[in-house]
Amino acid sequence: MRKIGLLSDTHSHLDEKIFTYFQECDEIWHAGDIGDVSLADQLEEFKPFRAVYGNIDDEKIRARYPENLHFRCENLSVFMTHIGGYPGRYTKRVRDLIQQDPPDLYICGHSHILKVMPDKKHNLLHINPGACGIHGFHKVKTIIRFSIDGTQVQDMEVIELGLRGSKKA
């Protein structure tokens, strides 16, 4: 079993509470719009770290992380990208990638909208952790914590870090 901490859209702001909430996690995954390479450095020093770049990320982050990340965690196939839509509303690029190499778990960011939903047509689970930075239109900063046991995603928790406009909860 692996415990995963999932975040997105930090936009160069790393809420210190993330280190407490992700303390028991085995890995941290970032679904893009990291913002500053030093933020990625802090997360990499803390836990094993996987990330994709987002549309606001500069050439340093784009050189370090891919646009699309396909990998296995336990016995689960995972596909992570920043911009991609959600079940029934995928971008053409993501729809084509899902059809070519169907994942069990599809993760994206970008919208700043927290969303966890099944895609029955493609037999996958979609997760967008919302946004945990202080820039954007979201009202509450969110992250997600969950476990993967074999092929099962379980023990999912949505964690609210406080209002977007404040650095404190």
N, C-alpha and C positions, 0 to 999 in steps of 0.2 A: 504494500500500500504506500502511496505517495501523497503527501499533503501539499497542495498548491496554493500559492498566493497570487492572485491575478489583479492587475491594475492597468490603467490606460490613461492617456491624455493628462499627463502630469504637467506638460508645458513649462518645464524647468522648476516646478515647485514640488518638493518632496516633504510631505507631512510626516513629522517625526513619529506619529502614532503608528505608522505603517510598520515600523520595526517591532513594535510590541505585538501588533496583530499578526504579523508574519513570523514571529519568533519560532513557533512550532512547525512551520512549513519546511518541506524538504527543498522546494524550488520556488522561485518567483518568475512569473511570466508577465511581460509588458507588451500590450497590444498597440504600441506606437504613440507618436507625438510625445517623445521623451523630453525634448527641448534642450537639454544641456548634457553634454557628455559626462560631466562630473556627477550628475544624478545617477546615471547608469553605473559609473564607477562605484558609488556608495552601495548600490544594490548588489553589484557583483561581489563586492567585498563581504557583504552580509550573508548571502546565500547563493547557491547555483542559480544562474540567471539566463533566461531566454527572452529575446525581444525581436520585434520587427520595427522598422522605421515608419514614421508617419509623414504626412504632408508638410508639417512645420519643421521637420528635422533637417539639420544641415549636413554638409558633406562628410563631416567627421562621424556622425552617427550613421549615415548611409553607408559609409565604408566599413563600419563595424557590424551592422545588423542588416539582414536582407529585407526585401519587401514582403516576401512570403516565406513562411517557415512551416515545413512538413516534418513531423517527427512522431515517434512512438513514446508513450509514457505508460508503463505497465503494458497491458495488451490493447491499448487504445490508440488509434490513429488520430493525430491532432493536426489541424491546419489553422495557422494564425496569420492574419494580415491586418493592416490598419483600416483601409477603406474597402468595404465589401457588401454592405447591406445585410439583410436578414431574411429568413425564410419567406418565400413568395415575393421578395423585393431585392434579390441579389443583383449586384452589378454584373454586366456581361462577363467581365474578366473572371470574377469569382465563380459565377455559375459554370463557366467552362472548366475551371480548375476543379470544382467539386465533382463535375461529371467525369473528368479524366482520371481523377484519383480520389475517390470518395472517402472522406474522413468520418470518424465516429463523432468527433468533437470539432466544431468550427468556432473560432474566436476572432472577434474584430473589435475595434474601438471606433474613433472618429465622431460618431454622432453625439457623444456625451449623454446618451440615453441608456440607462441600465436596462438590459433585456436578457432574459433567459427563456428560451422557448425551443420546443422540439420542431424538427422539420421531418414530418412523416413521409413526404415524397422522397427525400434523400436519406432517410433513416439516420439522422444525426441530431446532436444537441447543439444549439447555438447559444453562445454567451457573449454579451458585451457588458463589461464591468462598469460602464458609465465613465465618469471622469473624476480624477482625484486631485486635479490641479485647481488653481484659483482663477484661471482664465477660461472664459466660455459662457454659455447661457445656462448651464445646469445650476440648480439652486443648492444641491447638497452634494458634497464630495463622497464618492462611493468606491469601494474595493470589494472583491469577492474572495472567499476562502472555501476550498473544497478538497475532497479526497478522491483519488482514483484507485480503485481496487480491482485489478484484472481489467475487465471491460466496463466496469461500473463507475459512474460519477455519483458520488454520494456526499452526505454531510455538508451540503452547500449552505454557506452563510453570506448574506449581504451585510456589509459593515458600512455604516455611515460615519464619516470622519468630521462632520460638522458642515456649516454653511460655506458655500464657495467663497464668499467675500471675506471670510475670516480665516486666520491661520490657526485659531483655536476653536474647539467644539463648543 
